[in-house]
């Protein structure tokens, strides 16, 4: 239950950060939360990946439904993808990788500077 709450909390903070900075704001949020909450690197990667995936999928789907899949269908054709939903999945996975590696780096930073 606690892990799920951390995913939702991180996703909400990442969503809020995306309004103030560019797309890389989600990486800053994942990094800082992994440093502050002192996760182990594996758990931090999973938490960062899942929370940013949730954030980017929800934001992409919301914007995609608002314009009736017109832009995503055209962009899917540009990238050679068969449909717009696959484009949403690819962007979601890419965002998850960014969030996962930034949280992983934050966890290693926390371990490196912690006093034993």
N, C-alpha and C positions, 0 to 999 in steps of 0.2 A: 504494500500500500504506500509506504514511504517513497519507494522508487518511482511509482507512478505519479505521485504528487510532485516529485522533483522534476520529472519529465514535463509535466504540465506547467509548472512554475518557470522552468527554463524556456519553454516554448513561448510563454506569454511575454517574458522579458525580451526574448529574441525578436518577437513580433513588434514590441514597443521600440526596440533599438533600431529596427529597420525603417522607422519613420524619421529618425533623427540623423542617421548616417546611412551610407550605402549598404550594399548587400553584405559587406564584410562585418557589419555590426553584430551579426549572429555569432561570428567567431570570437569576438571580444567577450560577449556575454558567456559563451560556453567556457572560454578560457578562465575568466574571472570566477565563475561559480565553481569550477573544478579546483581553483587555487584556494578559495575561501572555505569551501566545504570539505576539502582534503579527501577527495576520493582516491581510491586505488586506480592506477592507470587503465586497467581493463574496464572497470565499472564506469570510469569517467568517459572513456571512448564510447561505450554503449549508451550512456546517458546523453552525451552531447549529440551523438548521431541520431538517436530516436527523437530527441526534442526538436532538433533543427529540421528533421524530416517532417515531423508533425506540423511545425510552423510553416515551412515552405509549401507543403502540400495543401494546407488549409488556405493560405494566401493565394496560391496559384489557382486553386479550384474556385475560390470566391471570385477572383478577377476573370477567370475563364468563363464562368457561368454568366457573368454580367454582360459579356459581349457575345454570348451564344456560340462560343468556340471558334469564332472567325479567325482571330489572330493566331491562336495555337494551331489551328488546322493549316494555316499558311506557313507557319514556322516549321511544323512537322514536315511539310513538303520540301522546304528548303534543306532540312537536315536528312531527308530521305527516309523519314519514319512513316509507317503506314497510317497512323491516326494521331489525333491530338492527345488522347489519353496516355499514349506511350511517351509523348514529349513531357507530359506532367510527371510521369514516373521517373524519367531520366533526370529532370531537374531536381526532383525530390531526392533522388539518390546522391546526386552531386552535392546538394546542400547538406545532406547527412554526412558525407565524407568530410566536408569542410568543418562542420560542427564537431564531429568525432575526433578529428586530428587536433583541433584547437583545444578541446577539453582534455585530450590525452597529453598534450604539451603542458597544459595548466597543471595537471596532476603530477607530471614529472618535475615541474618547477616547484611545486609544493613540497615534494619529497626532497629535492635537492637543497632547499633552503630551510628545511625543518631541523630543529635541534633534537638530537637523539639522547 
